[in-house]
Amino acid sequence: MPFTLPPPGRPPVTFKGRLHDARTATAIGRWLGLAIVVCFATGVLSHCLQHPPHWLADRLPSRPYWGYRVTQGLHVASGTAAIPLLLAKLWAVYPRLFAWPPVRSPRHALERLSVAVLVAAGVFQLITGFLNTYQWYPWPFSFVPVHYAVAWLLLGALLLHLAVQWPRIRAHWSRRSEGTLALPAADGPDRRQLLTAVAAGVGAVTLTTVGQSVTALAPFELFAPRSPEHGLQGLPVNRTAAAAQVTEASLTGWRLTVDGPRPYLLTLAELSAMAQYEVTLPIACVEGWSKSAHWSGVRVRDLLERAGAGPRAGARVVSLEAAGAYRVMEMGREYAQDPLTLLALRLGGEPLSLDHGYPARIIAPNRPGVLQTKWVGRLEVA
């Protein structure tokens, strides 16, 4: 059958399904907006902790010690919850994507362009963020800077969309809003059932994944990318010694170099002979998993003081790994001088395994896991 164009003025596609209305879209949009705001705020905080600007580096707080565990857990949980919410929101509004004519005025063109940017940025952020939790990067660009930049693009597009759509949103904000009361009353029960199903789906997705960071919900973590319960010495390992090209042979004759006004070297035996301190701190990784563990070792501030550092000194930590974005780690004074910050030698009462950073690693409060440097070879006063 030959293809024929529709008569002028008629849309190429018609939709007869119900609940593709402003009230349904507004109700789902409120939940989605909250998830995006939480995800954005905690994501910006995470980025600042990982890559602090120079003016902020010495002002980042080391307490509460569990802070990053909570904020990054919220970041990943809210991002995961936003996936079914975005799908539901798109389902509610997709007939409008086929509005005819596609552009009615310059203002309408800008509105549709803003929606296109909003949808594209949202889909990009949620997909790349979700794949990051699995540490799978099937793209040619660096994840961290691109994900951070698009987050701001998403926020701008969302604010523009809210400004443009505010009259419609206000008219359908509640069940007693003027616009909502004009909708067919018969759709009310079906709309409530749809919203209940969406809420149940979001709750199920969250419950079965958030256990990777909320210990109390660990029994329900059916689909979490990482289980904190599995791993050598009771902790998962993101970057192994093999990946870092660190071997037992390469550690033969290991010495810790502490550089400052009074530089010195220490063997592992000499480090072990110094005053040892014990702390219970979590490892909290950007992928969303976290778990507390018992660590023991030497306070970083004691090592810096012995090198002639003042009480407000920071530190630079250099790993023995061959390469990597976090091979050299800067530690502001709030962290370096915190009594909970250790050059750890033992985990759970046992010497560190090679994959956990033997012979010595950093453990500090309120820090991303990528900054808990393993295989420490050099500590510098900064």
C-alpha positions in Angstrom: 0.0 0.0 0.0 1.5 3.4 -1.0 2.3 5.8 1.9 0.2 8.9 2.0 0.6 12.0 4.0 -2.1 13.0 6.4 -4.3 16.0 5.5 -2.9 19.4 6.4 -3.4 20.3 10.0 -3.8 16.8 11.2 -1.1 15.1 13.4 0.8 12.1 11.8 0.1 10.1 14.9 -2.9 10.0 17.3 -2.9 8.7 20.9 -6.0 7.3 22.5 -4.4 6.1 25.7 -5.5 7.7 29.0 -3.5 9.3 31.8 -1.1 11.0 29.4 -2.2 14.2 31.1 -0.7 17.1 33.0 -1.9 15.9 36.4 -0.1 12.5 36.0 3.0 14.2 34.6 3.1 16.7 37.5 2.7 14.1 40.2 5.5 12.0 38.8 7.6 15.1 38.1 7.6 16.1 41.8 9.2 12.8 42.8 11.6 12.9 39.9 12.5 16.5 40.6 13.3 15.6 44.3 15.4 12.7 43.2 17.4 14.8 40.7 18.0 17.6 43.3 19.3 15.2 45.9 21.4 13.4 43.3 22.8 16.7 42.0 23.6 18.2 45.5 25.3 15.0 46.7 27.1 14.6 43.4 28.6 18.1 43.6 29.7 17.5 47.1 31.3 14.2 46.0 33.1 16.0 43.2 34.4 18.7 45.6 35.7 16.1 48.0 37.5 14.2 45.2 38.8 17.3 43.3 38.7 20.2 45.7 39.5 23.6 44.2 42.6 25.2 45.7 40.7 27.7 47.8 38.6 24.9 49.4 41.2 22.1 49.9 42.2 23.2 53.5 38.6 23.9 54.5 37.0 20.5 53.8 35.8 19.0 57.1 37.0 15.6 58.3 33.9 15.2 60.4 31.4 13.7 60.7 33.6 10.7 60.0 30.6 8.9 58.3 29.7 11.9 56.2 30.8 10.7 52.8 29.3 7.3 53.4 25.9 8.9 53.8 26.1 11.5 51.1 27.5 9.1 48.4 25.0 6.4 49.4 22.2 9.0 48.9 23.8 10.0 45.6 23.7 6.5 44.1 20.4 5.6 45.7 18.6 8.8 44.4 20.2 8.3 41.0 19.0 4.7 40.8 15.5 5.7 42.0 15.4 8.4 39.3 15.6 5.8 36.5 12.1 4.3 36.9 10.8 7.8 37.7 12.2 9.2 34.4 10.7 6.3 32.5 7.3 6.9 34.0 7.6 10.6 33.4 8.5 10.1 29.7 5.5 7.6 29.4 3.2 10.3 30.8 4.3 13.0 28.4 5.5 11.3 25.3 2.4 12.1 23.2 3.4 15.7 23.4 6.7 14.9 21.6 4.5 14.2 18.6 2.6 17.5 18.8 1.6 18.8 15.3 2.8 21.1 13.9 6.1 20.4 15.6 7.0 24.1 15.9 4.3 26.8 16.2 6.4 29.8 17.1 9.9 30.9 18.1 8.9 30.5 21.8 7.5 27.1 21.2 10.7 26.1 19.3 12.8 27.2 22.3 10.6 25.3 24.7 10.9 22.1 22.7 14.7 22.6 22.4 14.9 23.0 26.2 12.9 19.7 26.6 15.2 17.9 24.2 18.2 19.1 26.2 16.5 18.1 29.5 15.6 14.6 28.3 19.0 14.0 26.7 21.0 15.2 29.7 18.8 13.2 32.1 19.1 10.0 30.2 22.9 10.5 29.7 23.4 11.1 33.5 21.4 8.2 34.7 22.8 5.7 32.2 26.4 6.7 32.7 26.0 7.0 36.5 24.4 3.6 36.6 27.2 2.0 34.6 29.7 3.7 36.8 28.3 1.7 39.8 29.4 -1.4 37.9 32.7 0.2 36.9 31.9 -0.4 33.2 33.0 2.5 30.9 32.1 1.6 27.3 32.8 5.2 26.1 35.9 7.0 24.9 35.7 10.0 27.3 36.7 10.4 31.0 33.7 9.7 33.1 34.2 12.1 36.1 34.6 15.5 34.3 32.0 14.8 31.7 29.5 13.5 34.2 30.1 16.6 36.4 29.7 19.0 33.5 26.5 17.4 32.2 25.1 17.5 35.7 25.2 21.3 35.5 23.7 21.2 32.1 20.9 19.0 33.4 20.2 21.4 36.3 20.0 24.4 34.0 17.7 22.6 31.6 15.5 21.6 34.6 15.3 25.1 35.9 14.4 26.5 32.5 11.8 23.7 32.0 10.2 24.6 35.4 10.1 28.3 34.6 8.4 27.6 31.2 6.0 25.0 32.6 5.2 26.6 35.9 1.7 27.8 35.0 0.8 24.2 34.0 2.5 22.7 37.0 0.7 25.1 39.4 -2.6 24.3 37.8 -2.1 20.6 38.4 -0.1 20.6 41.6 -2.7 18.9 43.8 -5.9 17.0 43.3 -7.9 20.1 44.1 -6.0 22.5 41.7 -8.1 24.2 39.2 -6.6 22.4 36.2 -6.9 19.0 37.8 -10.5 19.5 38.7 -11.2 20.0 35.0 -9.9 16.5 34.1 -12.3 13.6 33.9 -13.2 12.4 37.4 -13.3 8.8 36.2 -9.6 8.9 35.6 -8.9 9.5 39.3 -8.8 5.9 40.6 -6.7 4.8 37.6 -4.3 7.6 38.1 -3.9 6.7 41.8 -3.3 3.1 40.8 -0.6 4.1 38.3 1.1 6.4 40.8 1.0 3.6 43.4 2.6 1.2 41.0 5.3 3.7 40.1 6.0 4.3 43.8 6.1 0.6 44.4 8.6 0.1 41.6 10.9 2.9 42.8 10.7 1.4 46.3 11.6 -2.1 45.1 14.5 -0.8 43.0 15.8 1.2 46.0 15.3 -1.6 48.5 17.1 -4.2 46.5 20.2 -2.0 45.7 20.7 0.4 48.6 21.9 -2.4 50.9 25.4 -2.0 49.4 25.7 1.2 51.6 23.0 0.8 54.3 24.2 -2.1 56.4 20.8 -2.8 57.9 19.3 -3.4 54.5 22.1 -5.8 53.3 19.8 -8.9 53.4 17.6 -7.3 50.7 20.5 -6.4 48.3 19.5 -8.6 45.4 20.6 -6.4 42.6 23.3 -4.2 44.1 26.4 -3.9 41.9 28.6 -4.7 44.8 28.1 -6.6 48.1 30.3 -5.1 50.9 30.1 -8.5 52.6 32.3 -10.1 50.0 36.0 -9.5 49.8 39.4 -10.3 51.2 39.7 -9.4 54.9 36.0 -8.6 54.9 36.2 -5.6 52.5 35.7 -5.5 48.7 38.6 -4.4 46.5 38.1 -1.9 43.6 41.7 -1.7 42.4 43.8 -4.8 42.9 47.6 -4.9 43.2 47.8 -6.6 39.8 45.9 -3.7 38.2 48.2 -1.2 39.9 51.3 -3.2 38.9 52.4 -3.7 42.5 53.9 -7.0 43.4 55.6 -8.6 46.4 58.9 -8.5 44.5 58.5 -4.8 43.9 58.1 -4.2 47.6 61.4 -5.9 48.5 63.4 -3.4 50.7 60.4 -1.1 51.1 60.9 2.1 53.0 58.5 4.9 53.8 60.0 8.3 52.8 58.7 11.2 54.9 59.7 14.5 53.3 59.7 17.8 55.1 62.0 20.2 57.0 63.5 17.1 58.7 63.1 14.2 56.2 63.6 10.6 57.2 63.0 7.0 56.2 61.2 4.2 58.0 61.1 0.5 57.5 58.0 -1.5 58.2 59.5 -2.8 61.4 60.2 0.8 62.5 56.7 1.9 61.7 55.3 -1.0 63.6 57.4 0.0 66.6 55.9 3.5 66.8 52.8 4.3 68.8 49.9 2.4 67.2 46.3 3.7 67.2 43.1 1.9 66.4 40.0 3.4 64.6 36.8 2.1 63.1 36.2 3.9 59.9 34.2 3.1 56.7 35.6 2.7 53.2 33.0 4.5 51.1 33.5 4.4 47.3 32.1 6.6 44.6 30.2 3.6 43.1 28.0 3.7 46.2 29.1 0.7 48.3 30.5 1.3 51.8 31.5 -0.7 54.9 33.1 0.0 58.2 36.2 -1.8 59.3 38.7 -1.8 62.1 42.1 -0.3 61.3 45.3 0.2 63.2 48.5 2.1 62.4 50.4 5.3 62.9 48.8 8.7 63.0 49.6 10.8 60.0 50.0 13.9 62.1 52.7 12.2 64.2 54.6 11.3 61.0 54.3 14.9 59.8 55.3 16.4 63.2 58.4 14.2 63.3 59.4 15.6 59.9 59.2 19.1 61.3 55.7 20.1 60.1 53.6 22.6 62.0 50.2 21.9 63.5 48.4 23.2 60.4 50.3 21.3 57.8 48.7 19.2 55.1 50.2 16.3 53.3 50.9 14.9 49.9 50.7 11.1 49.6 52.4 9.2 46.7 51.5 5.6 46.0 53.8 2.9 44.6 51.3 2.1 41.9 52.7 2.5 38.4 50.0 4.9 37.1 46.5 6.1 37.9 44.5 9.2 38.3 44.8 9.1 42.1 48.5 7.9 42.4 49.3 11.2 44.0 46.8 12.4 46.6 46.6 15.8 48.3 45.3 15.8 51.9 44.2 19.2 53.4 45.2 20.1 56.9 41.7 19.2 58.4 42.3 15.5 57.3 46.1 15.4 57.9 45.8 16.7 61.5 42.7 14.6 62.4 43.6 12.0 65.0 41.5 9.5 63.2 43.7 9.7 60.0 46.1 6.8 60.0 48.8 5.4 57.9 47.2 2.0 58.4 49.3 -1.2 58.7 46.6 -3.6 59.8 43.0 -4.4 58.9 40.8 -6.3 61.2 43.7 -7.2 63.4 45.7 -8.7 60.5 48.5 -7.2 58.4 47.1 -5.6 55.2 46.8 -7.9 52.3 48.6 -6.9 49.1 45.2 -5.9 47.4 44.3 -3.8 50.4 47.5 -1.8 50.2 50.3 -3.7 52.0 52.6 -2.6 53.5 50.8 0.7 54.4 47.8 2.7 53.2 45.8 5.8 54.2 42.6 5.6 56.1 40.9 8.9 56.9 37.4 10.0 58.0 34.8 11.5 55.6 36.9 10.7 52.5 36.1 9.0 49.1 37.5 5.6 48.8 39.7 6.6 45.8 41.6 9.0 48.2 42.3 6.3 50.8 45.6 5.7 49.0 47.1 2.2 49.0 50.7 1.1 48.7 52.0 4.3 50.2 55.7 4.9 49.4 56.1 8.6 50.1 54.5 11.1 52.5 55.3 14.8 52.1 54.6 17.8 54.2 52.4 20.2 52.3 
